[in-house]
Amino acid sequence: MNPTTDTPNLAETVARLTPKPFTLVTGQRGTLFAVPDGYSIDTDAKLEKLEPAPYRKTGCLKFSTAESFAEYVNAHKTPETRLYAMVNHESTTCPLRIVAIFNEHQPIAQSTDSIAGWRDFRAEFIPASSYEWRTWNKKNKEGFSQFDFAVFLEDNNKDIHKPDDAASWPSGIDMLSMARELEINSDKSFKSAVRTQSGGMALTFVDNDDAATAERMDAFNKFAIGIPVFWQDQGYVITARLRYRQKAGALMFFYELVRPDLTVDDAVTKLLAKVEEQVSIKTLFVQNGTEV
């Protein structure tokens, strides 16, 4: 055997017959390889971690204020960026959710095919409802004993608002005074009267030891509260109806907020307008609960 001529031929033969990775298809979307046993291949996602910077932006940040959300959107928005809003008027904790998707699908322009986006670089703004809003809505139409109602009014007295154009409505001081009277007179018997024509009502408390002495207290059929829907947002005046029921020999109170959904609608509309003005992107409304 000639060592100078046969050895290279042997090496070429071994290399030709030994399985090794080879390219099957190469296209715009990537390359497809055939990988035999004994070999491994790293994906772009794995190799990306070895790079000084990612290949593209991804991730989702959640913001609690409109100003912070707008600042982030303005820093990263592109012509493809879209805003989506989901509104739930019945929710007292999360009535609004806004999602910004920076790498959204590109729209069709000039009769050309649209380019699909990864839709995985985004920001969310979920404004927190105010403590006052959650408190009054949680107890809406819920029965109170006399004592519990007095405590509730004392704890939240600052929220009671007397409208300028409703002189006959109770002020915070009036409601607080009533709450204290209810607590003092909790051990007295009572009689009730309902004026069906006017819709008003009255309660009369009678001392057990002096039936001839009557102490009268008007139960105001309407009062107003001034509370914000969202944390650090403007306040809204909401009307509440005061109601009572006799149950098992005890007096139960409850209140009904008048159309709180309309207040949510106004607060959401103004907050969305504020965000749209700051980021110069129109909001698209999607059905509540939709995964965007």
N, C-alpha and C positions, 0 to 999 in steps of 0.2 A: 504494500500500500504506500502510495506517495503521500507523505505527511503534509506537503505544501499544497496539494490540490484536493485530496480527499477530505481533510478535516473541515474546511469551510462548507463543503457540500453536505457533510453530516449535520453540522450546526443548522444549516438552512432547512434541512429536512425535518429536524426535531422542532424547530420553530414553526414550520408550516403545519405539522401534524398536531402540535399541542394546542388545546382549546384556549381561547383568550377572548376577552370582550371585544365586540365590534359594533359598529354603528348600523342600525337598521333603517331608521328614517331621520332625516333632519328637515325641520320646517320652521315657520315663523313662531309657532307655539312651543318649540323646544326640540330636543333630540331624544330618540328612543334607542336604547342600547340593549344588546343581548349579552347577558352576564353568565358565564358558565360557572359550575361548581368550583369552589376554591378562590373565587374572586368576590369582591364587594365593591359597591359604588356608593358614593355619598351624594345626597340630593342637594339642590341649591339651598333649601331651607337650613340644612346642617352646615353647609359651607358658609352661609351668610353670617353665622355667629363668629366666624373667624375674621370677618371683615371689620374695618375700623368704623363703619356705619352701615345701618340696614339698607337694603335695596330700595325700600319705599316706606312711607309713613303708615303706621297701623295703630290700633288701640282706641280706647274710648275713655274720655274724662267726663265726670259728672259735676255740674256746677250748681251752687245754691243761690246765686244772685244773677240778675239779668246783665249787670255790668260786666262781671267776670266772664260770663258766657259769650257776650258780644265781643269782648276783647280777644278771646281765644279764636272765635270764628273769623274775625277780621284778620288775624295773624296767619291763618292757614287756608282761607277760602280760595277756591278756584272757580272758573266759569261753570264747572260741573256741580258745584256744591248746592245742595238742596236742604230746605228746612221742612220738617214734618211736625204737625201738632196733633196730639190726642187729648180730647176734652171729655171729662166725666163730671157732669154737673151734680150728680148725686153723691160724689165722694167728698167727704169732709177732711180727708187727709192728703189726697193727691188728685185734685181736680184737673191739673194740667201737666202735660209732659211734652217737651220740645226736643227734637232730635235733629242735629246737623250731620249730614253725611257728606264728607269732603270728596271722596272718590266714587261718586255716584255714576250710574250709567250715563254716557253722553247721549244727548238727544239727537234725533235724525235732523240733519241740516242739508239743504240743497240736494235733496233726493239721494243722499248717500247713506249707507248703512251706519247705524249707531255703533259706538264702541262700548263694549261692556266694561263696567267698573267693578272693582273688588268689593266695594261698599263695607270695608272693614276699618276705615279711619273716620271716626265720628266723635261728636260731643253731645252731651245731654244736659238739659236744664229742667230740673224738676223743682219748681218753687214750693217751698214748704208752707203749708197752711199755718195761720197764726194760732197761738195758744188760745186766744179768745174765740176764734172761729170754731176750733175743735171743741172747746168747753161748752159753748151754747148749743151747738148742733148735737153733741153727744147727749145732752139732757133734753133735747127738744121732744115734746109730747111724752115725757117720762114722768111718772107720778112721784110726788114728794110728800112726805109727812109734814106736819106743821113745822116741826123742829128742823128737819133737813132743808125745807124750803127757806127758812129764816137764815140758816147757815150759808146756803148757796147765794142768797141775795147779799149777805154781808161780804162774802168772799169776792163777789164779782160786781160790787156796787159801782165801781169806777166805770164800768161799761154801760151803765144806764144813762140814756141821753134824753133830755127834754127838748123836743123840736121848738124852734122859735115861733112857728105858726100853730102850735098846739098847746095853748096855755093851760088847758084842763088836764093835760097828761101829767103823770107823776114824774118828779125829778128823782135824782139819785138819793137825795135826802129824804124825800117822801117814801120811797121804796124801802130805804134803810129803817126809817121809823116804823113802817108797817111790819117789817121783818122782826123788829124788836118786840112790837106789840104781840105778834103771833107767838113768839117764844114765851113771853110773860103770861099770856092768856091760854097757854096750851092745855091747862088743866080745867078749863071752863067748858060748860056745855054750850051748844050753839043752835041757832035757828037760821035758816036760809030763806031768802026771797029772790025770785027771778022775775025781772021785768021783761016779759016776752016782746012787748011792743017796741021798746027802745034797745033791747038786747043787753041792758045793764044788769047788774046783780048787786046784792048787798048781803052782808053777814052780820048777825047780831049775836053777841056773846052775853050770856047771863051768868052772874055769879051764883054758884050753887047755894051759898049761905045767905044770899039776899036776892030773891027772885024779882023783887020790885025794882031793883037797880039794873038797868040795861046799859051795856057799853057797846057802842056801835062802831064798826069799822067798815069803811068802803073798800071793797075789793075791786081795784081798778081793772076794767075789762080790757084795757089796752095800755101798753107801755112801749118804749122804744129803746133800742140799744145801738151804740155806735162802736163798731168793731171792724178791723180789717179782715179781708179774706186771706191774704198772703202775709207772710212774715215781712215786717218792715215796709209794708205797703200802706196806701191810704185807707182811711176808715170809711165805712158805709153805715148809714142809718137804716135799721131794719125794724119793722113793726112786729110786735109780739102780742098775742092774745092771752090773757090770763084766765084760766079755767079752774074749776074745782069740782070735786065729786065726794059724796059721802060713801064710804066703803067700810063695812063691818063696824059701824059706829064711830069711825074716825074720819077726819077731814083730810082729803088728799088734794094737793094742788099740782097743776102742770101748766106749761105754757106752750103755745104754738107759734113758731116763727112763720111769718107770712111770706111765702114764695122766696125762700133763700136761693133757689136756683137762678132767679133773675139777677140777684146780686153777684153770684158766681159768673154768670154770663158777661156782665159788665166788667168785672175785674179781669177776666180772661181776655176779653177784647182789648182792653187798655194795655195789658201787659204784653200781648202779642204785637200790638202796634208799636210799643216801645222797642221791642227786640227788632222788629222789621226795620224801623228807622235807624237803629244803630248799626245793623249789619248790611242794609240795602239788599235784602233777599226776601222775596215774598214767601209767606208760609203756606204750605199745602196741608189741608186737613185730611186726616185719615181716620177710619173707624176706630173707636176706642178698643183697645186690646189687640190691635193689629201689630204683628212683628214687622218692623221696618228695617 
